[in-house]
Amino acid sequence: MESAFVAAGALRRAVPKTARRRDGCVQPRRQTFRASQRRAHLRSRGVWVSAENEASDDSAVAAVEDSERVASGFPSLYESWFNGDLEALVATAIQNAKSAGVRSMEVYIPCVPNVDEVDFGTALNQKFAQRIAPELGMVEEYKKVRKYLVPYANVYWSIKAVVPALRSAGCSGKIAVVCADGVEKGTVALPTNVELVSLRSALSREAEMRGMDGIIVVDPRSTSHWTKGGALGGDSTTTVMLNSAFSETYDLCGPLPDCIPTLFVKRISKGWMFRVFPKSWEVCLERPDGSIEVLSTVDNTKPKLREVAKIVREESFKRYSIFNDRWSKGFGARL
């Protein structure tokens, strides 16, 4: 860590506070540094940026990068949490999997726009809470939704995205939303033929659960939650494990070997892992401007977190040094 800061300090000293371009204009040091890194990155790919055009090459560099590697289909940050695009992505993935005969699925999307900042009450998360409270029939209990935003957001995605997707894929019978988080949610407005129960209650009604057409297990964490929740349904039940905050495998996916990663929009260090069944995984870098670039694709059904995180982390440091931090002002902050 100390050597990284020493190297970063040397880079900062090597670039003047302002730099004069060939057209006489003055650029801030950081902008000049990033532009030079983008040019070096393109040249490493065999794309020549001539010295004569350096004064006006920034937009050309960005255009070539974007046309090459920007992730297609990745939900826009963070409009997709409000405009219905994320719901459409859930529907596409689940319908694809159901058509392929998959009955046990894992779906992960960030339940709120900024999951890492949920405890700090960011404006974007507050806006999302204001949006979902009426959808859950809890306008009068908005403070409770805001206090337990993650549990209620997971219920919102269950009934507004996963349930409609299961219906479209042919699950016309009763669907159970099984919550493993321990927060009582008795006042949530539910669609017809949908039941909201705790995992404890569901386990005490095993015979009834086996008759469900669909089961959505919300935020399973311990291996026990995964095993018991995954075994609730009968032979014809479609089970969706939704938005596990963490698992004891410390990996991208949960511990059930037969549970197929169906939709993943999951943040990793300096980037994301993205998959819509049946496509390959995309290892994505989040750039300092907030755009998403695909670095590589992985065909492995369940890639290892340590391996894909290393790819993104090393590429981010190679291009941007320490100037790709989502929080720190002056180091790429964009939240």
N, C-alpha and C positions, 0 to 999 in steps of 0.2 A: 504493500500500500504506500509506504514511504517513497519507494522508487518511482511509483506512478505520479505522485505529486511533484517530485523533483523533475521528472521528465516534462510534466505539464508546465511547470514554472519556466523551464528552459524554452519551451515553445512560445510561451507568452512573451518572454523577454526578447526572443528572436524576431518578433513581429512588432513594428512600431505601433503606437496607439492609433495613429491614422496612417493610411497608405495612399499615395497618389497614383491613380491609374494612368494609363497611357493617353487617355483623352483629357487629362488634367483634373478630373473630378477626384474628390477625396472620399474614401470609403472607411467606415469604422474598421478597427483592427479585426474584430471577430468575423465580420462579413468577408473580409479579404482572406482570412485564414480558412474559412469554410469553402470559399470559392476555389482556392488553390487545392484543397483536398478533393473537391469534386472533379476538378480537371485531372488530377493525378489518378483518381479512380477510373475515369473514362479512358485515359491513356493506357491504363493497365488492361483494359478490355479491347484495346486496339482501335479506339475511337480517337482520331487526332484532333486536337484543339490548337490551331495555329497561334503563334505569338502575335501576329498582326490583328487577330480578332479577339484578343484577350479582353479588350475594353468592353466588348458587347457580348461575351460568350456565356454569361451566367444563365440567361434564359434558354439558350441553346443547350447548355449542359443539362439543365433541369428537364427540358423537353425530351432529350434522348434518354435520360435515366427513367423518366416516367413511362415512356412508350415501351421501354425494355422490360421493366420489372414490377411496375405497380400492381398490387394484388387485385385481380378482378373478382367481384363478388363479395369482397370483404365489406362488412357493414361500416358505413361512414361514422366516424367519431365526432360528435356523439348524437347526431341527428337521428340515427336509426332507433334509438331508445324511445323516440317520440313520434316518428312518422309512419310506423307500421312495417318498416323494412325488416326488422329483426323477427317479428312474428311470421313474415313471409318466408324467411330463411329457415325458421324452425319447421314450418309446414312442409317445405321442399325436402328437407333432410329426412323427416319422419316418414313422409309418403314414399320416398325412394327406398328407405329401409324396409318398410312394410311390404312394398311390392316385391322386394327381394326375399321375403320370407323371414325377416329378422323379427324375433319376438322379445328380445331383451336388448334394450338400447341405453346408451349413456349420452346425455345432452349436457353441454356446459356452455353457458353464455354469462357474461357479467350481469348479475341481477339488477344492478344499478349502474349508472354511467361511470362513476368513479368508486369502485369497490374499495380500493386502498384508503380512500379518504372518508369512508362512510361515518366514522366516529367523530369527524371534525365538522360535519354539517356544511359541506360545500353548497354553493348556490345551485349548481346543476343537479345534485342529489336532492336538494329541497324541491326544486322544480319537478323532479320525477315523482317525489312523494305526493305533491299536489296533484299530479296527473292521475296516479293510481288510486288515491283514496276514493274518489267518486266511482271509479270502475269496480271497486270492491264493495261499494255500498256503505262506505265508512266516512262520509263527509263530516258527520258529527264527532267522529273519533279520529280525526286527523292527527292529533297529538300522539295517539297510540301508534298509528302507522309510522309517524316520523321517529318515534322512539325505537320501534322494532322494525326498521325499514327493510333490512335484509330478509327476515322471515316473511313479511308481507309482500315484498317484491317477488319472492320465489312463488308465493301463492298466486300472485297476479300473472306471472308467466305460465304457471300451470293451467289456470282456467282461461286465459286469454290467448295462449299460443299453443300449448301442448294438447289440451283437450280438443280444440277445433281441428288440429292436425290429425289427431287420432280419429275423429269423426270422419274427416275427409278420406282417411285411409281405410275406412270400413268398420271401425269400432262403434257400432250403433247401440250397444247395451250400456250398462251402468259402468261408470268410471269412478275409482276412488283416488283421491289426492291424499297421500299418507305423509304426514309431516314428522320429521325426526328431530325438530329443533326445540321442542318443549314449550313453545309459546302458544297460549290458548287463543284460538281465532274463531270463536263461536258465532260472531256477528257478521262474518263475511257473506256477501250475497253470492249464491252459487247458481250456475246454469242448471237446467233441467237434467235429471238423471246423473248428477255428479254429487259425490259425498266427500266431505272434508273430515279426516280423522287423524288422530295421533298414531304414531307407530305402536305405542303400547296398546291402544284400543284395537288396532288392526290385528295384532298378534293374538288378542283374546277372541277374535271372531274369524278364525282361520277358514272354517267351512264357507262362510259368507264371502270372504275374500277370494276364494278359489273360483267363485261364480262370476267374478267381475270380468267385464270385457277388456278393461284397461286399468292399470294401476300406475300411478305416478308417485314415486318415492322421492320426497323433497329433501334435499341437503343431507344425504346419508354421509356420515363421517367415519365412525369406527368400522372396522371390518365386520363386527357384529351387526351393525345397522345394514351394511351391504348384504350380508348373507341372509339375514332374516327378511329384509325387505324384498330381496330378489326372489325369495322362495314363497312369497305370499300368494301369487296367482296360480291358476290351474293350467291345464295343458293348452287351452286356447286363449289365455290371457296375454295381452301385450303389456310389457313392463318397461317403464321409462325411469331411469335413475337420473334425477335432475339436479344440477348445480351443487355438486358436493364441494363444500368449502375447502376441505382437505381430506386426504385419505392416509391411512397408516402405511401405504406403500411409498409415500413421498415421491410419487411419480405423476405423470400427466393424467393417467386413467385410474379408475378404481380397481379393486382387487378381484372382481369376478371375471374369470377367464372367458366366459361365454357372452359377456355383456359387450356389445359392439359400439365403439365410438361413432355416433351418428352425426352429431353436430358439435363442433368445438370452436369457440372463439375465446381462447384462453391466453391471458397475459403471462409471458415469461420475462426473464431479465432482458431489458432493452428491446422487447418485441412481443410477438404473438405466435401462437400455434393455431392454425385455421384448417378446418376440415368440414366438408359437407358430403355425407355419404352419397355415392360410393367413390368419390374422388380421392386422390392421394392427399396426404397432409402437406400443408404449405408452411415452411419455416419463414417467418416474416420479421423484418426489421422495422421498428417505428423510428422514422427519421426525425431530426430536430424540428422540421416544419409540421410534424404530425401525420404526414403521409405514410402509407404502409407499402413496403417493398418486399417481394418474395425473393429470398436468398437461395432457397433450394426446396425440392419436394422429397417426401419420404413415403415409400410405399408400405413400410411396416405398419401392421394393424395398430400396434401400440408402441410408438417410438419412446425411447428413454429420455426423460426430462434433462438429465445431465448432458446428454449428447447434443440435443438441439439447442439448449441454452448456451452451450459453449460456442456453437456456430454463430449465434446472434451476438453474443457478448464480444467475441473477438473481432467480428466485422465492424461493430459499432465503435470499438476503441480504435481500430485501424483507421477508420474514416474520420471520426470526430473527436478522438481523444476523450477528454472528460466533458466535452460540450454536448452531451446528449442525455442530460438528466431532466426528468419530467417535472421536478419540483424546484430545484435551486435556481434562483435568479442569477443571470449571467452565465449559466452553464446549460442552457437549452430549455429552461422552464416553459411549459406550455399548458399547465393546469391552473 
